[in-house]
Amino acid sequence: MAMESDEVRTVGIWGMGGIGKTTIARAIFDRYASRYEGCCFLQNVREESQKSGKHSLYEKLISELLEGEHLVKGSAHERSMYVKRKLSRKKVLIVLDDVDALDKLDYLTREAICLGAGSRVIVTTKDEQVLIAARVHAIYKVQELSFKSSLELFCLKAFHKSYPEHGYEELSKMAVNYTKGNPLALKVLGSFLHSRSIKEWKSALKKLRVHPNVEIYNVLKLSYDGLDDSDKNIFLDIAFFFRGEYKDNVIRFLDSCDFFGDIGISTLERKALITIFSDRIEMHDLIQQMGWEVVRQESNKDPGKLTRINKPEDFCNLLKNSEEKSLVEGIMIDLSQIGDLHLNADTLTNMPRLRFLKFYDPSDQRQSKVYIPTTLDPFPAKLSYLEWNSCPLNYLPLRFCAEKLVELRMPYSQTSKLWDGAQNLVNLTRLELGGCKKLVELPDFSKATKLISIDLCNCEKLCQLHPSILSIQTLEGLFLDGCKKLKSVKSNIYLKSLKVLGVQKCSSLEEFSVSSEKLTTSYFSLLRIKSLPHEFYCSTYLVCLVLWDCRELIELPHHIKTLSSLLTLDVSGCCSLRSIPELPPSIQVLLANGCTSLERIFSLKAAFSLNRRQISFENCVKLEEESLNDITEDAHLTILKNVLFSLTGHYPMINYYHYPRMDGRICYPGYKVPEWFGCQTTEASITIELDQPYYQLLGFIFCCVVSQNVPPPSFNKWGTLNIRCEYRHFGDDVKHTFLIIRQIFVPGRRRNSEDHVFIWTYQFPDEDMFREIEMCDDDDSTSNQKMSFRFSVDRPDEYGRVEERKKQVFIKGCGVLPMYASTVVDVIQKLELEFNLQLNPHHHNSITRQSMDALKSKMIRMIKGKSHRLLKK
């Protein structure tokens, strides 16, 4: 890994399946992730790329590294340039797990040349040639476990301790010898033999010796052999169709098939056939391949006797060469892997046992490769899962029985309507019709009493929702983004379960009335409504409310202050909004960028508690002087409270060099640095003197005044602004750029009409910077601890380049305020006096008195001369 090197390095880990490549990569990731500014562990690259495509994985990788900030508007080229600019300034740690082809590695690491200094990329693969062709810096082959380590691992599974039970010593050695040091085989065999008698052990090991082939397949199948029929079906369904899927979704499907999902999943997990990670069901390659082999052996290589199909060639053979299709229970076909596929009207009808049907295309071509007659015969009555990307059907077959249907997914289909009348949808939980541009109406869903999620995004011809949809009491997510002709989303029925509501880019929407006490997240944009109904603000669970570009929205109701869980309010682009009423004390983020009519903000000081993090009023040019004064006066306490919030238990402290980066930011129209910055100037650079020992220094608070003359970039209607800060030790000729902040301007190509004040916090994630400060310190002396900072604004072109000769200084003033341990103690004491620390121990985002007292104690120890390392304790 060469962790001390600033070089961007790629390291490969390779070996056979089950040998521990992912385990090693995960251990490295968990150990060193805290040293990096961005991290991503991209698991199962091979499988996920087959299911969702390389681009989907790339988007996930960039989203995690940039924490969602890459989702900017613009062309693909503009987005790519933006990603490169961001990553070039971040030290990141990336793990790409199970990469099976060079083209996938190249696609996912195409930004690696732009990563910040010291970044690391770890690649695990079964194919060493992938690493050689990629010319990675180092390759590590994972070796088999030694006999001693193998025996210990085996015993932990077989006896729940590191050594064998009396009488099992020789049998344990025999079992370990059989596995040949493969960790997965050791775990599976040990779990299989757990709590069994010596007689059973001898029988099992004797069974293994019968087979001349000692491959891991035989070991893994022993666990399968111990399952009852129901659990075998569950295992095979997971091996063929559900690896990587959410456990709850799989259980609902299994229950609809009368397979008793909860106990079945538990049994498989205990037998080491599956694992549950982040609520998803995972299965090792070797175990999955064993499941596939079981089905192939049971069919005696006759396509007509296959119970499950997930290979295109098997499905094509079934259609061409077999008259008997009655045994087929599940089909999952990647349409990107085949040519045109022709189905007869009765193809699916001749599969009466069919429970699972999935035609998907991860390439996002959105063109149907499946050719069918004008109509199809009815689908099998046992069908529980139906997913058909780009389905050519205008409507589902007549007499379609959907009683067992759990999930219906038909994105980008030609469907204009699903069916007539009301189906008995007693098991349906998810409906996905996103991108069905011909869909004009929806049927009656009044009998869908278990429906959880409805996705109708970009159904551009959909004019109205069936009234039954807004009366489903189990509905948790409703997504209507891009329904351009939708005019009304209105219901008088109170929805008990709705948590997430998306109504973005619904440019024709004039009526909106939806209420739910469980609502946690709502997104709106381009609405023609002037206000949201009173009932909408009754949810005590609402965490995030986004009202982007609701240009006719005039006001927010006064009772918004009753939303006790609201953390984020974003009204950016609401150019008709005139005032912001009193907000609940839970608010962490308030964004009102581009609210050009905004005049007044009520009770700003009362609106934020200890956990406030970000306030932005960019281009709010009509703000009254009183509101601006409130913002300026409150900025100091806001920033300091953010420091406290970051230093308490809500953000686990990874200390010495690696504090968590603070997110505190404030932006507002203004022309001078606030008075509470003791060190300030009207220039773009400033030199300060550290008046306390280095080990008390936690970070800095920065401020700069950005001139109104900064023009927005012409290549992006949103525009990006980079504020770069450099520091230089007194007497040191080496410059170090250590902070970059991106600001997003309001939509449009206009420039800001006012100067703006930017204030933000910075806590030490920079190891080199802290070490250099540490070297300047002589015991407790503060001599020669002068630091020089220079701020600049760069306006990159569409390729992210900033030519040196075109650089301009747009900074009209700057300020720097060092943050010491004594500063934190002073803030805590001030809060104790002024507010008596009115902390809510029951609120999930509140700072508890206990955590505050602990923080105060640590700061006092630092003041007394103890090292930063004390914070690790």
N, C-alpha and C positions, 0 to 999 in steps of 0.2 A: 504493500500500500504506500510506502514511503510518505508517511503522514507529514513529515517535516518539510517536504518539497512543495513549492508554490506551483509546480508544473501541473497542468491538467492531465490526469492519468486515467487510463482505462485498464482494468484488471479482469482477467477471465478466470472462472472457476468451472471445471468440467469433470465429468465422470459418469458412470452408469446411473441408471434410474434407481432412486432409493438410497443412494450412497451418502446423501447429506449435503448436497450443494446448496440447496435453499436454506437449510438450517444454518450453515456457516455464513451465508450471505446475510441472513436475518440477524445473526449474532453481531456481525460487524456493523450492520446498520443501526441496531439498537444501541451499541456501545458508542458510536461516533456521531450519530445524527445531531446531537446537541451542539456540535462544533460548526455546523453548517447553517447558512441562512435559508436554504431551501432543501427539502428532502423528498424523495419519492421512491417507494418500493413497488415496482410494477411487476405483479405476480402473474405467472402463467401466460407469458407473452405468446407462446405457440398457440395455445387453445383460444385465448381471447382474441387474437388476430384472426383466427378462423371464424369465430362467431361474429365479431363486430368490425373486423377490418383493421388494417394498420393505422389508418388515420384516426380512428376512435381511440386507440391506445396512445397515439401521439398527443391527442387533445387532452387525454387524462393526465399524461406525464407533465405537460406544460402547465395544465391547470393546477396540479399539486405543487409544482415548483414555484409558480407565481401566485398561488393561493387565489386562483380565479381571475386575476387581474388581466390575463391575456385576452379576455372576451371583449375586445374592442370592435367597433364597427369598421368596415372598410373591406378592401379587396384582400384576397389571400396573400398577395405579395406584401401589402401594408401590414397585415397581421404578423407575417413572418419576420419582417424587419423589426416590428415592435418587440417580438419575442427575443430576437437576437440582442437587441439593445438591453433589454431587462436582464437576460441571463449573463451577458458579458460583465455585469456588475455584481453578480451574486456568486458566492462560494457555495456550491451545491453538492449533494451526495445522491447518486442515482443507482438503483439496483434494477437491472433488467433480468428477470428470472425466466429460465427455460426458453431461451432463444434458439430456434431450430433452423434458421436460415440467415444467410448474410444480408439479403435484401431487407429483411425486417430490422436487423441490427443497424444497418446504414440508415434506414428511414427514421428510426427512433433516436439515433444519435447524430442526426444531421446538424443539430445546433451545438454539438460538443466542442467544435472549434471556437465557439463564442462563449464558452463557460468562463466564469470568473476564476481568478488565480486560486490554486489549491483545490479545485473541484475534483471529485472522484466519480468514476463510472464503473460499476461492478456488473459483470455479465456472467450468468450461469447457463450452461448448455450441456447437452449430451454429446455434442459434435465438436471435437477440438478444431476441426477444419474451419469452422465459423470464426473462431478466435484467431487462427493463423492468418486467414484471408483478411481479417479486419485489422491486422497488425497492432494488436493491443500491446500495452507496455509490458505486461507480465501475465503468465498463464500458470494457474495452480491446479494440479490434478488431485482430486480427492481420493485418498487411498482407503482400502478396506480397513475396518477396525482391527486392532490387534486382538489376540485371543482374550487377553485380560479385560480389555475394554468391552469386547463382545459379550463375555460372560457376565460382566457387571450390568450391562444394559439389558441383557436377556433376563437376568434375575429380578431386576426392578419391575419388569412386566409380569413375570411368572410368579414371583413370591412377594412383590412389593418391598423388597430389600435388596441389598447389593450382593448377596451371596446365597447359595442354594440351601434349601431345607435339608435336614438330615435324611439320608436315604435317596436323595435326588441328585447327588453330586455327579455321578457318572452319567446319568441320563441327561443332565444339564450340559455336560461337556459334549455329549453326542449331538444334542440339538444345536449347540453353538457351532460345532464343526460342519453341520449340514448347511448353515446359513452362509458360510464363507465370508463372514465379516460384513454382510450387507445390513445396515441399521434398520431398514424397513422390514426386512425378513425377520430380524431378531425381535422387533416389536410385535409383529403380527403373530409369530409362532409362540412367543412368550405369553401374549394375551390369550391365545387359543388354549394353551396348556394350564393356564392359571386355575387353581382350585381343583385340578383333576387328580385322580389317584395314580399311584405308580403303575398299576395295571393299564390304565388309560394312556399314560405316557408311553409305555412300551409298545402298545398297540399303534399309537399314532406314529412313533418313530419307525416302527416296522413297516407301516403303510408307505412311508416316504421311501424306504429302501426298495420297495417293489418296483418303483418307476426308475428306469435307467437314467432318465433325464433329470438332473438335479437343479434345473433352473428354478428361479424364484416363483414362477407361475404355480408350481406344485405346492409350494409352501403357502402361498396366498389362498389357493383354492380350498385348503383345509378349513379356513374360517367360513368360506361360502358353504361348504358341505354341512356345517353345523347349524345352518339356518333352516327355519321352517319355510313352507311354501310361500306364505305371505311376505316374509322378510326377504326371501330370494327374489321375489318380484320387485320389491322396493329397491334392493341392491342393483338389479339389472336396469331398472328405470333410471336410477341415478347415474349408473355407469354410461348409459347411452344418451340420456337427455338432460340431466339436471346438475351436472358437475358445475360448481361455481354459482349456482342459483341460491336465492334466499331460502332459508330453511322453512319459514312459515308458508311461503308460496308452494313449496314442494309438498308440505304436509297437507295443505288444502287439496291439492291434486290427488294425492294418495288416498285421502279420506273419501273423495268422490268415487274412487275405484274400490272402496271397501277393503283397503289394505292397512288400516289402523296406523296412520302415519307417525304419531307421536312416539308410541312404544317401538315401532319399527326403526325409526331414526336413532332412538336411544340405543337399541340393540346393536345396530351397525357401528355406532360410535364406540361402544364398549368393546366390540370385537376388532377394533383398529382397522375397520374397512373404510371408514370415513372419518373426517375431522370437521369440526365446526369452527370457522374462523370469521370473526366479524359478522356473525349470523348467517354466513354462507356455508353451504356444504362443499367441502373439498375432498378430493380423492386422488391418491397418487397414481401416476401413470401406470405403474405395474399392476396395481389393483384394477384400474379401469380396463386395461388390456385383458386381464384375466376374465372380467365380466364379458367382454366382447367374445373371447374365445369360448366361453361356456355356451353362449347362444349359437355360435357356429358349429360347435361339436354336437349340440342337441339337434341341429337341423340336418346333420349328415351331409352338409354342403348343398342341400336342396334349397334354392331361393324360396320356394313355396312353403317351406317349413320354418323359415326364420320368424321368430316372434317379434324381433326388434331390428330396425334397419336405420343406420346412420351413415352409410356409405353410398354415394350416388350409383356406383356400379352394381351394388346389390339391388337397389331399387329398379334400375333399368332392366336387370336380368329378371326380376320379378314380373315386370310388365311384359317383357318379350317372350319369356320362355316358360312361364308357369301358369297353368290354368287354376291351380289351387292357391288361393290367397287368404283362406279363412283363419289361418293361425296368426296373422300379423296383428300385433297390439300397438306398435308405435313406429312412426316414421319421422325422421329428422333429416332433411336434405339441404345442403348448401347449394343453392342454385347457381352460384358463381363458378362452381366446379363442374358444371355440365352444360351441354348444348341445349337445344330446344327439346322440350319434354311434352309429349302428346298424351293426354288422358282421354279415355273413353267415358261416356256418360255414367257407366256402371262400375268404373274402376274402384272407387271407394266403397260403393255399396257392397261389393263382393268381399269386403273386409269387415265382417260383422263384429269382430273383437277389437277393432281399432279404437284405442283410447287417447292416443296422442298423435297429432299431425302438425308438423312444422316445416314449412317451406320458407327459408330465409335467405337473404342475400347481403352479406356483410360488405360487399363492394359499393353499396349505395348507388347502383345503377338505376334502380327504380323502374326498370323495364321488365315486363313479364316474359319469362322464358317458358311458361307453362301454357300450352294450348289445349283448349277444351271445347266441347260443343257449346251451343248457345245456352244450354242448361245442363245441370248435373242431376243425377238421381239423388235422393236424400242421403245425407251423411249418416254413417252408422249411429245408432242410438246411444252407444256407449262412449261416444266421443266426449272427452273431458277437457282437452286442450286443443285449440285451433289457432294456429298462427300461419298466415299466408301473406307474405310480403308481395306487393304489386299484383294482387289477385285480379284476374281479368273478368271475374263475374260482376255483372251489374247488380245482382242481388243474390242472396244465398238460396240454395235449392228449396223449392216448395216442399211442404211437409217436413221441413227440417226440425228435428226434435232436439232442443237445446237444454233439456232438463238437467243433464249431467255436466254441462259446460261450466268450467271454472274460469278459464281465461279465453277471451276472444281478441286476437290481435290481427288486424288487417291493414297495416300502414301502407300508404301510397297505392291503394287499390282503386279499381275503376268503379267501385260500388257507389250507386246513387241512393240506394236504400237497403237496409238489411233484410227486412221481412215485413209482412203485413200483420197487424193485430198484435196481441200481447202474448209473448212466449212465456212458458213457465220456467223462468230463469232463477230457480231457487238456489243454485250453487254458484252463479256467476259472481266473481270478485273483481275482475279487471276487464276493462274494455278499452282497446287502443285502436283508434281510427285516424291517427294523425296523418296529414298529407293526402287524405282522400278528397281530391279537389272537385270531384263530381257529386259528392254527398250533399243532398239537398234537404233530407229530412231524417229524423230518427224515430224508431218505433216506440211503443209503450213499454217502459221499464218498471211498471208498478209492481211486478212480481219479482223483481231482482232485489230481494231483501238482504242480500249479503254483499252487494256491490261496494267496493272500496275505492276504486280509482277509475276515472274516465278521462281519456286523452283525446281531444278533438282538435288539437293544434293544426292550424293551416288548412282547415276544411273551409275553403274560400267561398263556396256556394251555400253554406249552411246559413239560413236566415233566422231560424228560431230553434230553441230547445223544446223538446217535448216536456210538458209540465211535470211528468212523472220523475224526471231527472232531478229536479230541485225539491223533491219530496223524499228522497232516499235517505233514511236516517243512519245508514251505515257508511255513507260516502265520506271518505277522508281527503281525497284529492280530486279537484276539478280543473282541467287545463284547457283553456279556450283561446290561447294565444294565436293570433293571426287569422281569426275568423272574421274576415273583413266585412261580411254582409250581416253579421249578427247585430240586431238592433236592440234586443232586450234580454237581460238576464235578471229576471224578477220573480220573486216568490214570497208569499206571505207565510210560508211554512218555516218554522225554526229548525235548522239542521243541527242535530245534536253532535255529530262526529266530524264535520268538515274541518280540516286542519290547514290545507294548502289550497290556495285559489290563485290561478294565473289568468289574467285578462289583459294581456299586452297586445298592442297593435290591432285592437278591435276598433278600427277607425269609424265605424258606423254606429257603435253602441251609444244609445241615448238614454236608456233606462237601466238602472242597476239597483237591485235590492236583494241582498243575500246576507243572512245573519247566522252566526254559529258561535257558541260560547267556547268551542274548542279551537277556533281558528288561530293558527300560530304564524303563518306566513301568507302574505298577499302581495301580488305584483300587478300593477296597473300601468298602462301607458296609452297615449293617444286616445283617451276617452273624451267624448263630447259632453260629458256630464259636468254640471257646475258644482255639485256637492255630493258627498256620499251619505246614504241614509243613516239616521240615528242608530238603527238596530245593528249596523255594521260594527259599531264601536262598543258593543256590549261584551266582546270576548275578553275574558280575563287572562287568556292564554296567548293572545296575539304578541308575537315576539318581533316580527319584521313587517313593516308596512312600507311598500315602495309605490310611489305615485309619479313615475317618470313621465314628463311631457304631457301631463293632463292640462292642456293649455287653457281650458275653460273653467278649471277649478278655481273658485273664488275664495273659498274659506274652508277651514277645518273646524269641526264643531268643538265647542268648549269642553264637552265631556270626554274628549280624547285623553284628558288627564286621569281618567278613571281606569285606563288600560294599564294595569299594575305590572304587567310582564313585558311591556313594550321596550325593546332594546334599541331598535333601529327605525328611524323615520327618515325617508328619503323623498323629498318633494322637488328634486332637481328638474328644472325645465318647466315648472308650473308658473308660466309667465304672467298669469292673471291673479295669482295668490297675493293677497294684500297684507295678511298678518298670520302669525303663528301663535296660537293660544298657549296657555299654560300647559306644560307637558308633564307626564308622570315622572317621579324621581328615579324610575328604573332606567331611563334613557341613557344609552351609551354613545350612540351615534346619531347626529342630526346633520343631514345634508340638504342644503337649500340652494345649490349652485344654479345660477341662471334664473332665479326668481326675480325678474326685473321690475316687478310691481310691488315687491315686498317692502313694506314700510315699517312694520313694528313687530317686535318679538316680546311677548308678555312674560314677565316673571322668569327671566332666564336663570337667575341664581337659584330659584326654587325648583327649577326643572331638572337639575342634575344632582345626583348624589355622588358617593365616592367612586363610582365605577365609570364615570364619563370618560370617553376615549377620543372622540373626534367630532369637531364642529366645523362646518364649512358654509360660508355665505358668499361664495365666489360670484362676482358680478351682480350682487344684490345692490344695485346702484342707488336705489331710492330709500335705503334704510334711514330712519330718523336718527338724529344725533343722539337722542336718549338711548336708543337701542344699541348704537355703536359704542357708546360709552359703557353700557352694561357689559357688552362683549369684551371690551378692552380691560375693564376692571376685573372681570371674572376670569379672564384667561389665565392669570397667574395661579389661582387656586385650582382651576380646572386641570392645568398641566401637572401641578404637584399632586393632586388627588389621583391622577392617572398613574403617577409613579408609585403611590401606595398600592393601588390596585394591582399593578404589575408585580410588586415585591411580596405580596401576600400569597396565600396558598392557592389562589385561583390560577396563577401561572407558576407552576413548579420551578423553583429557582435552580438553574444549572450554573453553578457559580465558579468563582475565580475569574477565568477569562470569559465564560460563556453565559452571560445573563440572557434571558429572553428579550428580544427586541421590543421596545415599547411602541405602541401604536398611537400615542397621543399626538393629535394634530389639530390645529386651529387655523382657519383662513377667514379673513373678512376684509372689506374695503377699508383702506387706511393709508396714511402717508408717513407714519413715524413709528419707531420702535417703542413699545410700552416703557414707562419709566422704571418699572421694577427690574428691568435688565440693567444691572449696575455697570456692566461693560458693554458699551454701545458706541456706534459711530455712524456718520452719514456716508461712509464709504462702503466699498464692497469687500474690504478686508479689515481684520481686527486682530490685535495681539493682546492676550490676557496673561495674567500671572496666577498660577495655582497657589493659593495661600494656605492649603492644608496638605498633609502627607498623602501620597498616592493611594495608600490602602484605604483611605476614606472616600476616594473618588468613585462615584457610581456611574457617572455619565455626564451629559450636557443637555441643556435646553437651548435651542437655537431659534433665532428670529431673523427674518430678512424682509425688507420692503421691496416688492417687485414693481417696477415702473409700468404705467399704463401703456407705454410705447412698445411693449412686447407684442409683436404681431402673431396671430395664430398661424400654424402651418397650413399651407394651401393643399397639402396632399390628403388631409384627413379632416372631415367636417367636425370631428370632436376635438382634435388637436391635443398634443401632448407637450408638456413642459417639464424639463429636467432641471432641478435645482441641485447643483453640485457643490459639495463642501470639501475643501482640502485643509489639511493641517500640516504645520511644520514646526518642529521643536526649535527653540531658540538656539541659534548657532549651528543648526543642522541644514545642510544643503539639499536633503532628500525630501521631496514632497510625497504625501500619501493621501490619495483620495479615499475617503472611508464612508461616505454617505451619499446616497442618491435618492431623491424623492420625486415621484411622478405625480403630477397634478393633471386632472382631466378637465378641460374647459367645457363650457356649455355648448350645446349644439349650435352650428352655424359657423361662418367664416369670419365673424367680426372679432375685433380685438376687445379686451377689457377697456371700459371707459373710465376706470378709476385705478389708482394705485392699490395694491393689495398687500396686506400683512400676512406672512406665513410664520407660524410658530409650531415647533415640533420637538419631541423628546428623543433622545438617543442614549441607549444604555449599551455597555460594552459587549458586543459580540465579536469584536475585532481583536484577535489574539496579539497580532503584531503591534497594534497601537498601544495596548495595555502594557505589553512587555517593554516598549520603548519608554513609556512614562515611568515604569518601575525602575528602569536602569538610570533614569535621571535623578532618582531619589537617593539621598544619602541618609540612611536611618530615618529620623523624623524631620529632616531638614526640608525646607521648601525652596531653597535657593536654586536659581537657574531653571525653575519650572515654568518657563514662559512658553506659550503656545500661540502660533499664528494661524488664523483661519482665513480662507478666501472663498467667497461665494460667487457663483456665476450662473447665468441662464444660457443654456444652449438650445438652439432651435434646429433640431436635426432635419435633414431632407428626407425624402421618402425611402431612402436606403439606410437611414439611421446614421448618416455621416454628418460631422460638424467640421467644416474646413476651418483651420486655424485663422486664416486671414479674414474670415467672415464672422468670427466671434465678436459679439458686442456685449458690453456691460449694461445690464438692465437693473442692477441692484442699486437702490437709492438709500440704503441703510441696513445695518445688521447689528445683531447683539448675541452675546454668548453668556450663558449662566451655568457655571459648574454645579453639579449636584453632588453633595457630600452626604455622608451618613448623618452629620449634624443637621443638615437640611431636612431630612426625613423625620428626625426626632422633633424638630421645631414644628413641623406640620402636624404631627400627631398630637403634640401638646396643644397646639392652637385649636385643633378640632375638639379635643377633650374640653377645653375651656368654652369655646363658642357654641358647640353643638352637643356637648356631653356624649359624644360618640353614639348618636342614635342609630345604632346598627341593628339591622333586622336579621336575626339568626335563621329565620325560616325562608328568606328569599334566596333563590339559588344563585344569584349574582351579587349578593351582599358580602361585604367584608365583615367577618365576625370579630368580636372584641378579643377573642383568644388569639386569632391570627395577627391582629394589630399589636397586641401586647408582645407576642413573640418577635415580631418585626422590630419593635422598639428596643427590645432587649438586645437583639443582634446588632443594631446600629450603635447602641451605647458601647458594646464590646469593641466595635471597630474604632470608635472615637478614643477609646482608652489605649489604642495602639495595637490591637490584634489585627491579624491579616485578613484579607478577603476570604481565605480558606475557611475561616470560621463559619461563613455562610453556608458551607456545604453540610454542616452538622445539623 
